[in-house]
Amino acid sequence: MKATGIVRRIDDLGRVVIPKEIRRTMRIREGDPLEIYTDADGEVIFKKYSPIGELSNQTKQYAEVLYRNTNLPVLITDRDRVIACAGIPKKDALERRVGSSLESIMESRSGYVATVDNERIRPIDGLDKNAGIAYPIIGAGDVSGSVIILMNENGSIPTPTEIKLTQVAASFLGKQMEE
């Protein structure tokens, strides 16, 4: 654990302000859920809660199934990082942060499909691959992540079947979030 040197007091309602610099660095937005941990040494630890992370077994299986049916690399993210992948080495993708272009797609609650004319996006920081398709996972009205199919090596545009499979995957995982 790293000390920041910042000290805050708890107010009369039991609240503490997390400094803006830390919120920006850790990508904590207004309304984001935080898990609270304590340990025997008296430490209180706040950790970003990832509701889609609770479905890790389902996301891994869905990524594998989607990869087998499209033969294209698949990534599933929460709002901040890759939580499941298939068709790409896990060490290259898992736990990597989502890029700003993918954040924009999730915030807009709309999908992205690569076409001949539109600009290519790199959905994951540090991953040298473009997205072919990206759809946000929306459950109970909240965006909790995304399903991404990466472009193949020859850069061909996605087929209608691949687009529909990605939409269904995002909808299915969103529905799982509600249950």
C-alpha positions in Angstrom: 0.0 0.0 0.0 1.3 3.5 -0.9 0.9 6.5 1.4 -0.3 9.7 -0.3 0.5 12.1 2.5 -3.1 13.4 2.4 -5.1 13.5 5.6 -8.8 14.1 5.8 -11.2 14.4 8.7 -14.5 12.6 9.0 -17.4 15.0 9.2 -20.4 14.8 11.7 -22.3 12.5 9.3 -19.4 10.1 9.0 -18.3 11.2 5.6 -14.8 11.6 4.3 -13.8 13.3 1.0 -11.6 11.4 -1.4 -9.3 14.0 -3.0 -9.9 14.9 -6.6 -6.4 13.9 -7.6 -6.9 10.4 -6.2 -10.4 10.1 -7.8 -9.0 11.1 -11.2 -6.0 8.7 -10.9 -8.1 5.8 -9.8 -11.0 6.7 -12.2 -13.5 7.0 -9.4 -16.6 8.8 -10.7 -19.5 10.3 -8.8 -21.9 7.4 -8.0 -19.3 4.7 -8.4 -19.7 1.9 -5.8 -16.8 1.3 -3.4 -16.2 -1.8 -1.3 -14.9 -1.2 2.2 -12.4 -3.6 3.8 -10.8 -3.6 7.2 -7.9 -5.5 8.6 -6.6 -6.4 12.0 -4.1 -3.5 11.9 -7.0 -1.0 11.9 -6.7 -0.1 8.2 -9.8 0.8 6.3 -9.4 0.2 2.5 -11.7 1.5 -0.2 -11.8 -0.6 -3.4 -13.7 0.1 -6.5 -16.5 -2.4 -6.7 -17.0 -4.1 -10.1 -20.5 -5.7 -10.3 -19.5 -7.4 -13.6 -16.5 -8.8 -11.8 -18.9 -10.8 -9.7 -19.8 -12.7 -12.8 -16.2 -13.7 -13.6 -17.1 -17.3 -14.4 -19.9 -16.4 -16.8 -17.8 -13.7 -18.5 -14.9 -16.1 -19.1 -17.2 -18.7 -20.5 -19.1 -16.2 -22.7 -15.8 -14.8 -24.1 -14.7 -18.4 -24.9 -18.0 -19.2 -26.6 -18.0 -15.9 -28.6 -14.4 -16.6 -29.7 -15.2 -20.1 -30.9 -18.1 -18.9 -32.9 -16.4 -15.8 -34.5 -12.8 -16.9 -34.5 -12.0 -13.4 -33.5 -10.3 -12.2 -30.2 -12.9 -11.3 -27.6 -12.5 -9.0 -24.6 -15.0 -8.3 -21.8 -14.3 -5.3 -19.5 -15.8 -3.7 -16.5 -15.8 0.1 -16.5 -12.0 0.2 -15.9 -10.2 -2.9 -17.0 -10.3 -6.2 -18.9 -11.8 -9.0 -16.8 -12.1 -11.8 -19.4 -10.5 -12.6 -22.8 -10.4 -15.3 -25.4 -8.4 -15.7 -28.5 -5.6 -13.5 -27.2 -2.9 -14.3 -24.5 -4.3 -13.6 -21.1 -1.0 -11.9 -20.1 -1.4 -9.4 -22.9 -5.0 -8.4 -22.0 -6.2 -9.2 -18.5 -6.2 -6.4 -16.0 -5.3 -3.8 -18.7 -7.1 -0.5 -18.4 -9.8 0.5 -20.9 -8.8 3.4 -23.3 -10.5 6.7 -23.5 -12.2 5.8 -26.7 -13.9 2.8 -25.1 -14.8 4.9 -22.1 -16.6 7.3 -24.5 -18.5 4.4 -26.1 -19.6 3.2 -22.7 -20.6 6.7 -21.5 -22.6 7.3 -24.7 -24.4 3.9 -24.2 -24.0 3.2 -27.9 -22.1 0.6 -29.8 -19.1 0.9 -32.1 -18.8 -1.0 -35.3 -15.7 -0.6 -37.5 -16.5 0.4 -41.1 -14.4 1.2 -44.1 -14.8 4.9 -43.5 -14.7 5.4 -39.7 -11.7 5.9 -37.5 -10.2 2.8 -35.9 -10.2 2.8 -32.1 -7.8 1.1 -29.6 -10.1 0.0 -26.8 -7.4 -1.1 -24.3 -4.4 0.9 -23.2 -1.1 -0.9 -24.1 -2.8 -3.4 -26.5 -1.8 -2.9 -30.1 -5.1 -4.1 -31.6 -8.2 -2.3 -32.9 -11.8 -2.9 -32.0 -14.0 -4.3 -34.7 -17.1 -4.2 -32.5 -17.7 -2.8 -29.0 -21.0 -2.7 -27.1 -21.6 -1.5 -23.5 -23.0 -3.9 -20.9 -26.1 -2.2 -19.4 -27.9 -3.7 -16.5 -30.6 -2.1 -14.3 -29.9 1.2 -16.2 -26.2 1.3 -15.3 -23.3 0.7 -17.6 -21.1 -1.9 -16.0 -18.6 -2.8 -18.8 -18.3 -3.7 -22.4 -18.0 -6.6 -24.9 -15.4 -6.1 -27.6 -14.5 -8.2 -30.6 -11.1 -7.2 -32.0 -10.4 -6.9 -35.7 -8.7 -9.8 -37.4 -5.2 -9.4 -38.8 -6.4 -8.5 -42.3 -8.6 -5.7 -41.0 -11.8 -6.8 -42.6 -15.0 -5.2 -41.3 -17.3 -7.1 -39.0 -20.2 -9.2 -40.5 -23.8 -8.6 -39.4 -23.7 -12.0 -37.6 -20.6 -10.9 -35.6 -22.3 -7.6 -34.7 -25.5 -9.3 -33.6 -23.5 -11.9 -31.5 -21.7 -9.0 -29.7 -25.0 -7.2 -29.0 -26.5 -10.4 -27.6 -23.5 -11.0 -25.4 -23.7 -7.5 -24.0 -27.4 -7.8 -23.4 -27.1 -11.2 -21.8 -24.4 -10.0 -19.4 -26.5 -6.9 -18.6 -29.4 -9.1 -17.8 -27.2 -11.3 -15.5 -26.3 -8.1 -13.7 -29.9 -7.5 -12.8 -30.4 -10.9 -11.3 
